[in-house]
Each structure stands twice: as structure tokens, then as C-alpha cells.
């Protein structure tokens, strides 16, 4: 299992960068940081409210998969 301690510093750096560039959408920001050279318009142009909805949906799905009685 990966070390959970890596998550908080990563999220804090992402938050700092995003606060410095608040006009970026999350997907856009991640693509700019990753600089893969690949173009993914679905991620790049995904609005943050939609991303939040997707996050909530996946969290619910993963919780149910972990505990089918939910």
C-alpha cells in the first residue's frame, strides 16, 4: 500500500497553485502541471461543478463496492 502521508502535501501544493491561478478549471490545472503533451479536451474543458459531481458519484460507488450493505 502506498504511504498515505504523501496525499496531504500534494493536495496542499495543488491548492496553493490553484489559488494563485483561480481561473483554471481543475482538469485544466492538472493537465498544465502534468505536461504530458497529450490533448484531452474532455478533462481540459470539464467544468468544476461537473467534476465535483463526478467525484461524489465515484466516492459513492467506491463506498458501495467496499461495503455492499450501504
PDB file of N, H, CA, C and O in Angstrom:
ATOM      1  N   UNK A   1       0.839  -1.179   0.000  1.00  0.00           N
ATOM      2  CA  UNK A   1       0.000   0.000   0.000  1.00  0.00           C
ATOM      3  C   UNK A   1       0.885   1.244   0.000  1.00  0.00           C
ATOM      4  O   UNK A   1       1.919   1.291   0.667  1.00  0.00           O
ATOM      5  N   UNK A   2       0.468   2.221  -0.743  1.00  0.00           N
ATOM      6  H   UNK A   2      -0.372   2.182  -1.285  1.00  0.00           H
ATOM      7  CA  UNK A   2       1.221   3.478  -0.795  1.00  0.00           C
ATOM      8  C   UNK A   2       1.048   4.238   0.515  1.00  0.00           C
ATOM      9  O   UNK A   2       0.036   4.107   1.203  1.00  0.00           O
ATOM     10  N   UNK A   3       2.056   5.029   0.837  1.00  0.00           N
ATOM     11  H   UNK A   3       2.879   5.135   0.277  1.00  0.00           H
ATOM     12  CA  UNK A   3       2.063   5.821   2.064  1.00  0.00           C
ATOM     13  C   UNK A   3       1.016   6.933   1.981  1.00  0.00           C
ATOM     14  O   UNK A   3       1.075   7.770   1.081  1.00  0.00           O
ATOM     15  N   UNK A   4       0.067   6.947   2.903  1.00  0.00           N
ATOM     16  H   UNK A   4       0.018   6.266   3.635  1.00  0.00           H
ATOM     17  CA  UNK A   4      -0.986   7.965   2.916  1.00  0.00           C
ATOM     18  C   UNK A   4      -0.434   9.357   3.211  1.00  0.00           C
ATOM     19  O   UNK A   4      -1.074  10.357   2.885  1.00  0.00           O
ATOM     20  N   UNK A   5       0.733   9.430   3.816  1.00  0.00           N
ATOM     21  H   UNK A   5       1.253   8.618   4.081  1.00  0.00           H
ATOM     22  CA  UNK A   5       1.328  10.727   4.178  1.00  0.00           C
ATOM     23  C   UNK A   5       1.654  11.566   2.945  1.00  0.00           C
ATOM     24  O   UNK A   5       1.841  12.776   3.065  1.00  0.00           O
ATOM     25  N   UNK A   6       1.726  10.966   1.789  1.00  0.00           N
ATOM     26  H   UNK A   6       1.574   9.983   1.692  1.00  0.00           H
ATOM     27  CA  UNK A   6       2.045  11.710   0.558  1.00  0.00           C
ATOM     28  C   UNK A   6       0.883  12.579   0.100  1.00  0.00           C
ATOM     29  O   UNK A   6       1.086  13.543  -0.638  1.00  0.00           O
ATOM     30  N   UNK A   7      -0.326  12.254   0.525  1.00  0.00           N
ATOM     31  H   UNK A   7      -0.492  11.471   1.124  1.00  0.00           H
ATOM     32  CA  UNK A   7      -1.529  12.897  -0.010  1.00  0.00           C
ATOM     33  C   UNK A   7      -1.658  14.349   0.440  1.00  0.00           C
ATOM     34  O   UNK A   7      -1.861  15.234  -0.392  1.00  0.00           O
ATOM     35  N   UNK A   8      -1.544  14.604   1.722  1.00  0.00           N
ATOM     36  H   UNK A   8      -1.379  13.885   2.398  1.00  0.00           H
ATOM     37  CA  UNK A   8      -1.759  15.959   2.237  1.00  0.00           C
ATOM     38  C   UNK A   8      -0.810  16.983   1.613  1.00  0.00           C
ATOM     39  O   UNK A   8      -1.278  18.037   1.182  1.00  0.00           O
ATOM     40  N   UNK A   9       0.517  16.724   1.541  1.00  0.00           N
ATOM     41  H   UNK A   9       0.897  15.868   1.891  1.00  0.00           H
ATOM     42  CA  UNK A   9       1.392  17.719   0.908  1.00  0.00           C
ATOM     43  C   UNK A   9       1.055  17.948  -0.570  1.00  0.00           C
ATOM     44  O   UNK A   9       1.174  19.066  -1.071  1.00  0.00           O
ATOM     45  N   UNK A  10       0.639  16.898  -1.253  1.00  0.00           N
ATOM     46  H   UNK A  10       0.542  15.990  -0.845  1.00  0.00           H
ATOM     47  CA  UNK A  10       0.262  17.023  -2.665  1.00  0.00           C
ATOM     48  C   UNK A  10      -0.968  17.908  -2.809  1.00  0.00           C
ATOM     49  O   UNK A  10      -0.998  18.796  -3.660  1.00  0.00           O
ATOM     50  N   UNK A  11      -1.976  17.673  -1.989  1.00  0.00           N
ATOM     51  H   UNK A  11      -1.952  16.952  -1.297  1.00  0.00           H
ATOM     52  CA  UNK A  11      -3.209  18.459  -2.037  1.00  0.00           C
ATOM     53  C   UNK A  11      -2.923  19.910  -1.656  1.00  0.00           C
ATOM     54  O   UNK A  11      -3.490  20.827  -2.251  1.00  0.00           O
ATOM     55  N   UNK A  12      -2.058  20.123  -0.679  1.00  0.00           N
ATOM     56  H   UNK A  12      -1.598  19.378  -0.196  1.00  0.00           H
ATOM     57  CA  UNK A  12      -1.718  21.490  -0.261  1.00  0.00           C
ATOM     58  C   UNK A  12      -1.005  22.250  -1.383  1.00  0.00           C
ATOM     59  O   UNK A  12      -1.282  23.429  -1.602  1.00  0.00           O
ATOM     60  N   UNK A  13      -0.100  21.591  -2.085  1.00  0.00           N
ATOM     61  H   UNK A  13       0.125  20.633  -1.907  1.00  0.00           H
ATOM     62  CA  UNK A  13       0.578  22.240  -3.218  1.00  0.00           C
ATOM     63  C   UNK A  13      -0.403  22.542  -4.338  1.00  0.00           C
ATOM     64  O   UNK A  13      -0.354  23.612  -4.944  1.00  0.00           O
ATOM     65  N   UNK A  14      -1.290  21.600  -4.608  1.00  0.00           N
ATOM     66  H   UNK A  14      -1.329  20.731  -4.115  1.00  0.00           H
ATOM     67  CA  UNK A  14      -2.309  21.811  -5.629  1.00  0.00           C
ATOM     68  C   UNK A  14      -3.203  22.988  -5.245  1.00  0.00           C
ATOM     69  O   UNK A  14      -3.529  23.826  -6.086  1.00  0.00           O
ATOM     70  N   UNK A  15      -3.595  23.049  -3.980  1.00  0.00           N
ATOM     71  H   UNK A  15      -3.330  22.369  -3.297  1.00  0.00           H
ATOM     72  CA  UNK A  15      -4.420  24.160  -3.508  1.00  0.00           C
ATOM     73  C   UNK A  15      -3.687  25.497  -3.679  1.00  0.00           C
ATOM     74  O   UNK A  15      -4.268  26.477  -4.144  1.00  0.00           O
ATOM     75  N   UNK A  16      -2.426  25.522  -3.303  1.00  0.00           N
ATOM     76  H   UNK A  16      -1.954  24.726  -2.925  1.00  0.00           H
ATOM     77  CA  UNK A  16      -1.634  26.754  -3.424  1.00  0.00           C
ATOM     78  C   UNK A  16      -1.555  27.204  -4.884  1.00  0.00           C
ATOM     79  O   UNK A  16      -1.751  28.382  -5.183  1.00  0.00           O
ATOM     80  N   UNK A  17      -1.271  26.280  -5.779  1.00  0.00           N
ATOM     81  H   UNK A  17      -1.111  25.323  -5.536  1.00  0.00           H
ATOM     82  CA  UNK A  17      -1.173  26.605  -7.203  1.00  0.00           C
ATOM     83  C   UNK A  17      -2.515  27.088  -7.742  1.00  0.00           C
ATOM     84  O   UNK A  17      -2.571  28.060  -8.495  1.00  0.00           O
ATOM     85  N   UNK A  18      -3.588  26.415  -7.360  1.00  0.00           N
ATOM     86  H   UNK A  18      -3.543  25.626  -6.747  1.00  0.00           H
ATOM     87  CA  UNK A  18      -4.912  26.769  -7.854  1.00  0.00           C
ATOM     88  C   UNK A  18      -5.344  28.135  -7.333  1.00  0.00           C
ATOM     89  O   UNK A  18      -5.946  28.916  -8.070  1.00  0.00           O
ATOM     90  N   UNK A  19      -5.043  28.429  -6.067  1.00  0.00           N
ATOM     91  H   UNK A  19      -4.554  27.795  -5.469  1.00  0.00           H
ATOM     92  CA  UNK A  19      -5.368  29.749  -5.529  1.00  0.00           C
ATOM     93  C   UNK A  19      -4.597  30.855  -6.250  1.00  0.00           C
ATOM     94  O   UNK A  19      -5.095  31.972  -6.392  1.00  0.00           O
ATOM     95  N   UNK A  20      -3.390  30.544  -6.700  1.00  0.00           N
ATOM     96  H   UNK A  20      -2.986  29.636  -6.584  1.00  0.00           H
ATOM     97  CA  UNK A  20      -2.598  31.502  -7.474  1.00  0.00           C
ATOM     98  C   UNK A  20      -3.141  31.681  -8.890  1.00  0.00           C
ATOM     99  O   UNK A  20      -2.903  32.710  -9.522  1.00  0.00           O
ATOM    100  N   UNK A  21      -3.873  30.678  -9.391  1.00  0.00           N
ATOM    101  H   UNK A  21      -4.066  29.842  -8.877  1.00  0.00           H
ATOM    102  CA  UNK A  21      -4.423  30.693 -10.752  1.00  0.00           C
ATOM    103  C   UNK A  21      -5.892  30.259 -10.714  1.00  0.00           C
ATOM    104  O   UNK A  21      -6.230  29.207 -11.257  1.00  0.00           O
ATOM    105  N   UNK A  22      -6.767  31.042 -10.087  1.00  0.00           N
ATOM    106  H   UNK A  22      -6.492  31.897  -9.646  1.00  0.00           H
ATOM    107  CA  UNK A  22      -8.148  30.614  -9.858  1.00  0.00           C
ATOM    108  C   UNK A  22      -9.017  30.500 -11.111  1.00  0.00           C
ATOM    109  O   UNK A  22     -10.107  29.931 -11.051  1.00  0.00           O
ATOM    110  N   UNK A  23      -8.555  31.030 -12.238  1.00  0.00           N
ATOM    111  H   UNK A  23      -7.670  31.493 -12.286  1.00  0.00           H
ATOM    112  CA  UNK A  23      -9.355  30.923 -13.457  1.00  0.00           C
ATOM    113  C   UNK A  23      -9.209  29.565 -14.132  1.00  0.00           C
ATOM    114  O   UNK A  23      -9.971  29.246 -15.045  1.00  0.00           O
ATOM    115  N   UNK A  24      -8.229  28.751 -13.692  1.00  0.00           N
ATOM    116  H   UNK A  24      -7.610  29.010 -12.950  1.00  0.00           H
ATOM    117  CA  UNK A  24      -8.071  27.410 -14.246  1.00  0.00           C
ATOM    118  C   UNK A  24      -9.163  26.503 -13.679  1.00  0.00           C
ATOM    119  O   UNK A  24      -9.533  26.612 -12.510  1.00  0.00           O
ATOM    120  N   UNK A  25      -9.664  25.618 -14.515  1.00  0.00           N
ATOM    121  H   UNK A  25      -9.364  25.529 -15.465  1.00  0.00           H
ATOM    122  CA  UNK A  25     -10.506  24.525 -14.040  1.00  0.00           C
ATOM    123  C   UNK A  25      -9.568  23.447 -13.495  1.00  0.00           C
ATOM    124  O   UNK A  25      -8.391  23.416 -13.855  1.00  0.00           O
ATOM    125  N   UNK A  26     -10.075  22.566 -12.632  1.00  0.00           N
ATOM    126  H   UNK A  26     -11.031  22.591 -12.339  1.00  0.00           H
ATOM    127  CA  UNK A  26      -9.209  21.541 -12.043  1.00  0.00           C
ATOM    128  C   UNK A  26      -8.558  20.667 -13.112  1.00  0.00           C
ATOM    129  O   UNK A  26      -7.351  20.432 -13.069  1.00  0.00           O
ATOM    130  N   UNK A  27      -9.342  20.192 -14.063  1.00  0.00           N
ATOM    131  H   UNK A  27     -10.323  20.383 -14.098  1.00  0.00           H
ATOM    132  CA  UNK A  27      -8.780  19.354 -15.123  1.00  0.00           C
ATOM    133  C   UNK A  27      -7.723  20.090 -15.921  1.00  0.00           C
ATOM    134  O   UNK A  27      -6.689  19.520 -16.269  1.00  0.00           O
ATOM    135  N   UNK A  28      -7.979  21.346 -16.207  1.00  0.00           N
ATOM    136  H   UNK A  28      -8.819  21.809 -15.924  1.00  0.00           H
ATOM    137  CA  UNK A  28      -7.021  22.182 -16.931  1.00  0.00           C
ATOM    138  C   UNK A  28      -5.734  22.323 -16.124  1.00  0.00           C
ATOM    139  O   UNK A  28      -4.637  22.187 -16.665  1.00  0.00           O
ATOM    140  N   UNK A  29      -5.872  22.596 -14.832  1.00  0.00           N
ATOM    141  H   UNK A  29      -6.763  22.707 -14.392  1.00  0.00           H
ATOM    142  CA  UNK A  29      -4.713  22.755 -13.969  1.00  0.00           C
ATOM    143  C   UNK A  29      -3.870  21.481 -13.922  1.00  0.00           C
ATOM    144  O   UNK A  29      -2.643  21.535 -14.009  1.00  0.00           O
ATOM    145  N   UNK A  30      -4.533  20.346 -13.784  1.00  0.00           N
ATOM    146  H   UNK A  30      -5.530  20.302 -13.714  1.00  0.00           H
ATOM    147  CA  UNK A  30      -3.810  19.071 -13.732  1.00  0.00           C
ATOM    148  C   UNK A  30      -3.074  18.789 -15.040  1.00  0.00           C
ATOM    149  O   UNK A  30      -1.955  18.277 -15.028  1.00  0.00           O
ATOM    150  N   UNK A  31      -3.697  19.121 -16.158  1.00  0.00           N
ATOM    151  H   UNK A  31      -4.606  19.538 -16.167  1.00  0.00           H
ATOM    152  CA  UNK A  31      -3.036  18.895 -17.442  1.00  0.00           C
ATOM    153  C   UNK A  31      -1.841  19.825 -17.622  1.00  0.00           C
ATOM    154  O   UNK A  31      -0.819  19.424 -18.180  1.00  0.00           O
ATOM    155  N   UNK A  32      -1.963  21.058 -17.155  1.00  0.00           N
ATOM    156  H   UNK A  32      -2.793  21.384 -16.702  1.00  0.00           H
ATOM    157  CA  UNK A  32      -0.851  22.003 -17.239  1.00  0.00           C
ATOM    158  C   UNK A  32       0.312  21.511 -16.381  1.00  0.00           C
ATOM    159  O   UNK A  32       1.467  21.588 -16.800  1.00  0.00           O
ATOM    160  N   UNK A  33       0.019  21.010 -15.193  1.00  0.00           N
ATOM    161  H   UNK A  33      -0.920  20.948 -14.853  1.00  0.00           H
ATOM    162  CA  UNK A  33       1.062  20.510 -14.298  1.00  0.00           C
ATOM    163  C   UNK A  33       1.725  19.270 -14.892  1.00  0.00           C
ATOM    164  O   UNK A  33       2.951  19.160 -14.879  1.00  0.00           O
ATOM    165  N   UNK A  34       0.932  18.340 -15.410  1.00  0.00           N
ATOM    166  H   UNK A  34      -0.064  18.430 -15.420  1.00  0.00           H
ATOM    167  CA  UNK A  34       1.470  17.077 -15.922  1.00  0.00           C
ATOM    168  C   UNK A  34       2.295  17.251 -17.191  1.00  0.00           C
ATOM    169  O   UNK A  34       3.245  16.501 -17.419  1.00  0.00           O
ATOM    170  N   UNK A  35       1.944  18.230 -18.017  1.00  0.00           N
ATOM    171  H   UNK A  35       1.172  18.839 -17.833  1.00  0.00           H
ATOM    172  CA  UNK A  35       2.650  18.493 -19.283  1.00  0.00           C
ATOM    173  C   UNK A  35       2.985  17.213 -20.045  1.00  0.00           C
ATOM    174  O   UNK A  35       4.137  16.984 -20.411  1.00  0.00           O
ATOM    175  N   UNK A  36       1.963  16.375 -20.281  1.00  0.00           N
ATOM    176  H   UNK A  36       1.026  16.561 -19.984  1.00  0.00           H
ATOM    177  CA  UNK A  36       2.178  15.110 -20.975  1.00  0.00           C
ATOM    178  C   UNK A  36       2.339  15.283 -22.479  1.00  0.00           C
ATOM    179  O   UNK A  36       2.847  14.392 -23.160  1.00  0.00           O
ATOM    180  N   UNK A  37       1.907  16.429 -22.997  1.00  0.00           N
ATOM    181  H   UNK A  37       1.495  17.153 -22.445  1.00  0.00           H
ATOM    182  CA  UNK A  37       1.950  16.643 -24.438  1.00  0.00           C
ATOM    183  C   UNK A  37       0.737  16.053 -25.132  1.00  0.00           C
ATOM    184  O   UNK A  37       0.561  16.227 -26.338  1.00  0.00           O
ATOM    185  N   UNK A  38      -0.099  15.355 -24.377  1.00  0.00           N
ATOM    186  H   UNK A  38       0.045  15.214 -23.398  1.00  0.00           H
ATOM    187  CA  UNK A  38      -1.319  14.787 -24.931  1.00  0.00           C
ATOM    188  C   UNK A  38      -2.453  15.775 -24.737  1.00  0.00           C
ATOM    189  O   UNK A  38      -2.457  16.550 -23.780  1.00  0.00           O
ATOM    190  N   UNK A  39      -3.417  15.745 -25.650  1.00  0.00           N
ATOM    191  H   UNK A  39      -3.414  15.115 -26.427  1.00  0.00           H
ATOM    192  CA  UNK A  39      -4.567  16.635 -25.537  1.00  0.00           C
ATOM    193  C   UNK A  39      -5.780  15.808 -25.138  1.00  0.00           C
ATOM    194  O   UNK A  39      -6.139  14.849 -25.820  1.00  0.00           O
ATOM    195  N   UNK A  40      -6.400  16.181 -24.041  1.00  0.00           N
ATOM    196  H   UNK A  40      -6.108  16.960 -23.487  1.00  0.00           H
ATOM    197  CA  UNK A  40      -7.605  15.508 -23.580  1.00  0.00           C
ATOM    198  C   UNK A  40      -8.673  16.572 -23.343  1.00  0.00           C
ATOM    199  O   UNK A  40      -8.819  17.061 -22.223  1.00  0.00           O
ATOM    200  N   UNK A  41      -9.410  16.931 -24.368  1.00  0.00           N
ATOM    201  H   UNK A  41      -9.292  16.533 -25.278  1.00  0.00           H
ATOM    202  CA  UNK A  41     -10.388  18.009 -24.221  1.00  0.00           C
ATOM    203  C   UNK A  41     -11.472  17.704 -23.192  1.00  0.00           C
ATOM    204  O   UNK A  41     -11.995  18.627 -22.566  1.00  0.00           O
ATOM    205  N   UNK A  42     -11.824  16.425 -23.001  1.00  0.00           N
ATOM    206  H   UNK A  42     -11.400  15.676 -23.510  1.00  0.00           H
ATOM    207  CA  UNK A  42     -12.851  16.096 -22.013  1.00  0.00           C
ATOM    208  C   UNK A  42     -12.403  16.490 -20.612  1.00  0.00           C
ATOM    209  O   UNK A  42     -13.210  16.985 -19.826  1.00  0.00           O
ATOM    210  N   UNK A  43     -11.150  16.283 -20.291  1.00  0.00           N
ATOM    211  H   UNK A  43     -10.494  15.880 -20.929  1.00  0.00           H
ATOM    212  CA  UNK A  43     -10.623  16.679 -18.983  1.00  0.00           C
ATOM    213  C   UNK A  43     -10.323  18.172 -18.949  1.00  0.00           C
ATOM    214  O   UNK A  43     -10.672  18.848 -17.982  1.00  0.00           O
ATOM    215  N   UNK A  44      -9.693  18.686 -19.974  1.00  0.00           N
ATOM    216  H   UNK A  44      -9.409  18.136 -20.759  1.00  0.00           H
ATOM    217  CA  UNK A  44      -9.266  20.087 -20.006  1.00  0.00           C
ATOM    218  C   UNK A  44     -10.453  21.038 -19.865  1.00  0.00           C
ATOM    219  O   UNK A  44     -10.361  22.040 -19.155  1.00  0.00           O
ATOM    220  N   UNK A  45     -11.563  20.734 -20.534  1.00  0.00           N
ATOM    221  H   UNK A  45     -11.637  19.920 -21.111  1.00  0.00           H
ATOM    222  CA  UNK A  45     -12.716  21.632 -20.547  1.00  0.00           C
ATOM    223  C   UNK A  45     -13.808  21.238 -19.559  1.00  0.00           C
ATOM    224  O   UNK A  45     -14.866  21.867 -19.533  1.00  0.00           O
ATOM    225  N   UNK A  46     -13.575  20.220 -18.756  1.00  0.00           N
ATOM    226  H   UNK A  46     -12.716  19.709 -18.777  1.00  0.00           H
ATOM    227  CA  UNK A  46     -14.563  19.783 -17.780  1.00  0.00           C
ATOM    228  C   UNK A  46     -14.752  20.852 -16.710  1.00  0.00           C
ATOM    229  O   UNK A  46     -13.802  21.220 -16.018  1.00  0.00           O
ATOM    230  N   UNK A  47     -15.974  21.345 -16.576  1.00  0.00           N
ATOM    231  H   UNK A  47     -16.745  21.046 -17.138  1.00  0.00           H
ATOM    232  CA  UNK A  47     -16.257  22.393 -15.603  1.00  0.00           C
ATOM    233  C   UNK A  47     -16.171  21.823 -14.193  1.00  0.00           C
ATOM    234  O   UNK A  47     -16.457  20.647 -13.970  1.00  0.00           O
ATOM    235  N   UNK A  48     -15.776  22.663 -13.252  1.00  0.00           N
ATOM    236  H   UNK A  48     -15.543  23.618 -13.433  1.00  0.00           H
ATOM    237  CA  UNK A  48     -15.547  22.208 -11.887  1.00  0.00           C
ATOM    238  C   UNK A  48     -16.805  21.669 -11.214  1.00  0.00           C
ATOM    239  O   UNK A  48     -16.717  20.726 -10.427  1.00  0.00           O
ATOM    240  N   UNK A  49     -17.964  22.239 -11.501  1.00  0.00           N
ATOM    241  H   UNK A  49     -18.035  23.004 -12.140  1.00  0.00           H
ATOM    242  CA  UNK A  49     -19.185  21.718 -10.891  1.00  0.00           C
ATOM    243  C   UNK A  49     -19.470  20.302 -11.370  1.00  0.00           C
ATOM    244  O   UNK A  49     -19.950  19.465 -10.605  1.00  0.00           O
ATOM    245  N   UNK A  50     -19.178  20.040 -12.623  1.00  0.00           N
ATOM    246  H   UNK A  50     -18.788  20.719 -13.245  1.00  0.00           H
ATOM    247  CA  UNK A  50     -19.335  18.674 -13.165  1.00  0.00           C
ATOM    248  C   UNK A  50     -18.301  17.745 -12.566  1.00  0.00           C
ATOM    249  O   UNK A  50     -18.614  16.601 -12.237  1.00  0.00           O
ATOM    250  N   UNK A  51     -17.068  18.218 -12.416  1.00  0.00           N
ATOM    251  H   UNK A  51     -16.813  19.148 -12.683  1.00  0.00           H
ATOM    252  CA  UNK A  51     -16.010  17.414 -11.801  1.00  0.00           C
ATOM    253  C   UNK A  51     -16.405  17.044 -10.371  1.00  0.00           C
ATOM    254  O   UNK A  51     -16.218  15.904  -9.946  1.00  0.00           O
ATOM    255  N   UNK A  52     -16.948  18.006  -9.636  1.00  0.00           N
ATOM    256  H   UNK A  52     -17.100  18.932  -9.981  1.00  0.00           H
ATOM    257  CA  UNK A  52     -17.386  17.737  -8.269  1.00  0.00           C
ATOM    258  C   UNK A  52     -18.476  16.668  -8.248  1.00  0.00           C
ATOM    259  O   UNK A  52     -18.466  15.775  -7.400  1.00  0.00           O
ATOM    260  N   UNK A  53     -19.399  16.765  -9.173  1.00  0.00           N
ATOM    261  H   UNK A  53     -19.407  17.490  -9.862  1.00  0.00           H
ATOM    262  CA  UNK A  53     -20.446  15.749  -9.274  1.00  0.00           C
ATOM    263  C   UNK A  53     -19.879  14.374  -9.563  1.00  0.00           C
ATOM    264  O   UNK A  53     -20.318  13.382  -8.981  1.00  0.00           O
ATOM    265  N   UNK A  54     -18.904  14.309 -10.458  1.00  0.00           N
ATOM    266  H   UNK A  54     -18.547  15.115 -10.930  1.00  0.00           H
ATOM    267  CA  UNK A  54     -18.259  13.039 -10.784  1.00  0.00           C
ATOM    268  C   UNK A  54     -17.505  12.476  -9.575  1.00  0.00           C
ATOM    269  O   UNK A  54     -17.544  11.273  -9.315  1.00  0.00           O
ATOM    270  N   UNK A  55     -16.827  13.349  -8.848  1.00  0.00           N
ATOM    271  H   UNK A  55     -16.795  14.326  -9.060  1.00  0.00           H
ATOM    272  CA  UNK A  55     -16.125  12.907  -7.642  1.00  0.00           C
ATOM    273  C   UNK A  55     -17.102  12.305  -6.637  1.00  0.00           C
ATOM    274  O   UNK A  55     -16.845  11.245  -6.067  1.00  0.00           O
ATOM    275  N   UNK A  56     -18.215  12.986  -6.427  1.00  0.00           N
ATOM    276  H   UNK A  56     -18.423  13.848  -6.890  1.00  0.00           H
ATOM    277  CA  UNK A  56     -19.215  12.492  -5.487  1.00  0.00           C
ATOM    278  C   UNK A  56     -19.792  11.152  -5.933  1.00  0.00           C
ATOM    279  O   UNK A  56     -19.989  10.254  -5.114  1.00  0.00           O
ATOM    280  N   UNK A  57     -20.060  11.019  -7.226  1.00  0.00           N
ATOM    281  H   UNK A  57     -19.900  11.749  -7.891  1.00  0.00           H
ATOM    282  CA  UNK A  57     -20.582   9.756  -7.766  1.00  0.00           C
ATOM    283  C   UNK A  57     -19.591   8.620  -7.560  1.00  0.00           C
ATOM    284  O   UNK A  57     -19.968   7.532  -7.125  1.00  0.00           O
ATOM    285  N   UNK A  58     -18.315   8.875  -7.874  1.00  0.00           N
ATOM    286  H   UNK A  58     -18.009   9.759  -8.227  1.00  0.00           H
ATOM    287  CA  UNK A  58     -17.300   7.821  -7.736  1.00  0.00           C
ATOM    288  C   UNK A  58     -17.079   7.450  -6.276  1.00  0.00           C
ATOM    289  O   UNK A  58     -16.882   6.278  -5.954  1.00  0.00           O
ATOM    290  N   UNK A  59     -17.111   8.443  -5.396  1.00  0.00           N
ATOM    291  H   UNK A  59     -17.272   9.394  -5.658  1.00  0.00           H
ATOM    292  CA  UNK A  59     -16.957   8.154  -3.969  1.00  0.00           C
ATOM    293  C   UNK A  59     -18.083   7.235  -3.490  1.00  0.00           C
ATOM    294  O   UNK A  59     -17.843   6.296  -2.731  1.00  0.00           O
ATOM    295  N   UNK A  60     -19.294   7.506  -3.932  1.00  0.00           N
ATOM    296  H   UNK A  60     -19.488   8.268  -4.549  1.00  0.00           H
ATOM    297  CA  UNK A  60     -20.436   6.674  -3.561  1.00  0.00           C
ATOM    298  C   UNK A  60     -20.287   5.262  -4.119  1.00  0.00           C
ATOM    299  O   UNK A  60     -20.548   4.285  -3.417  1.00  0.00           O
ATOM    300  N   UNK A  61     -19.869   5.154  -5.375  1.00  0.00           N
ATOM    301  H   UNK A  61     -19.658   5.948  -5.945  1.00  0.00           H
ATOM    302  CA  UNK A  61     -19.677   3.841  -5.997  1.00  0.00           C
ATOM    303  C   UNK A  61     -18.600   3.042  -5.273  1.00  0.00           C
ATOM    304  O   UNK A  61     -18.770   1.851  -5.013  1.00  0.00           O
ATOM    305  N   UNK A  62     -17.490   3.703  -4.949  1.00  0.00           N
ATOM    306  H   UNK A  62     -17.352   4.670  -5.160  1.00  0.00           H
ATOM    307  CA  UNK A  62     -16.391   3.012  -4.269  1.00  0.00           C
ATOM    308  C   UNK A  62     -16.791   2.599  -2.857  1.00  0.00           C
ATOM    309  O   UNK A  62     -16.402   1.529  -2.389  1.00  0.00           O
ATOM    310  N   UNK A  63     -17.558   3.437  -2.181  1.00  0.00           N
ATOM    311  H   UNK A  63     -17.874   4.306  -2.561  1.00  0.00           H
ATOM    312  CA  UNK A  63     -18.027   3.084  -0.842  1.00  0.00           C
ATOM    313  C   UNK A  63     -18.938   1.862  -0.889  1.00  0.00           C
ATOM    314  O   UNK A  63     -18.843   0.976  -0.040  1.00  0.00           O
ATOM    315  N   UNK A  64     -19.822   1.819  -1.887  1.00  0.00           N
ATOM    316  H   UNK A  64     -19.899   2.539  -2.576  1.00  0.00           H
ATOM    317  CA  UNK A  64     -20.715   0.675  -2.033  1.00  0.00           C
ATOM    318  C   UNK A  64     -19.942  -0.588  -2.395  1.00  0.00           C
ATOM    319  O   UNK A  64     -20.279  -1.679  -1.936  1.00  0.00           O
ATOM    320  N   UNK A  65     -18.910  -0.441  -3.215  1.00  0.00           N
ATOM    321  H   UNK A  65     -18.636   0.445  -3.588  1.00  0.00           H
ATOM    322  CA  UNK A  65     -18.104  -1.594  -3.603  1.00  0.00           C
ATOM    323  C   UNK A  65     -17.335  -2.138  -2.390  1.00  0.00           C
ATOM    324  O   UNK A  65     -17.130  -3.346  -2.266  1.00  0.00           O
ATOM    325  N   UNK A  66     -16.926  -1.260  -1.526  1.00  0.00           N
ATOM    326  H   UNK A  66     -17.092  -0.279  -1.626  1.00  0.00           H
ATOM    327  CA  UNK A  66     -16.189  -1.641  -0.323  1.00  0.00           C
ATOM    328  C   UNK A  66     -17.128  -2.253   0.706  1.00  0.00           C
ATOM    329  O   UNK A  66     -16.748  -3.169   1.436  1.00  0.00           O
ATOM    330  N   UNK A  67     -18.354  -1.747   0.762  1.00  0.00           N
ATOM    331  H   UNK A  67     -18.663  -1.003   0.169  1.00  0.00           H
ATOM    332  CA  UNK A  67     -19.336  -2.205   1.740  1.00  0.00           C
ATOM    333  C   UNK A  67     -20.689  -2.339   1.051  1.00  0.00           C
ATOM    334  O   UNK A  67     -21.478  -1.394   1.062  1.00  0.00           O
ATOM    335  N   UNK A  68     -20.973  -3.488   0.455  1.00  0.00           N
ATOM    336  H   UNK A  68     -20.333  -4.256   0.446  1.00  0.00           H
ATOM    337  CA  UNK A  68     -22.199  -3.660  -0.340  1.00  0.00           C
ATOM    338  C   UNK A  68     -23.487  -3.476   0.435  1.00  0.00           C
ATOM    339  O   UNK A  68     -24.544  -3.379  -0.189  1.00  0.00           O
ATOM    340  N   UNK A  69     -23.463  -3.424   1.744  1.00  0.00           N
ATOM    341  H   UNK A  69     -22.605  -3.503   2.251  1.00  0.00           H
ATOM    342  CA  UNK A  69     -24.684  -3.248   2.526  1.00  0.00           C
ATOM    343  C   UNK A  69     -25.136  -1.807   2.605  1.00  0.00           C
ATOM    344  O   UNK A  69     -26.203  -1.529   3.153  1.00  0.00           O
ATOM    345  N   UNK A  70     -24.330  -0.851   2.055  1.00  0.00           N
ATOM    346  H   UNK A  70     -23.464  -1.077   1.609  1.00  0.00           H
ATOM    347  CA  UNK A  70     -24.717   0.569   2.098  1.00  0.00           C
ATOM    348  C   UNK A  70     -25.878   0.851   1.168  1.00  0.00           C
ATOM    349  O   UNK A  70     -26.334   1.991   1.077  1.00  0.00           O
TER     350      UNK A  70
END
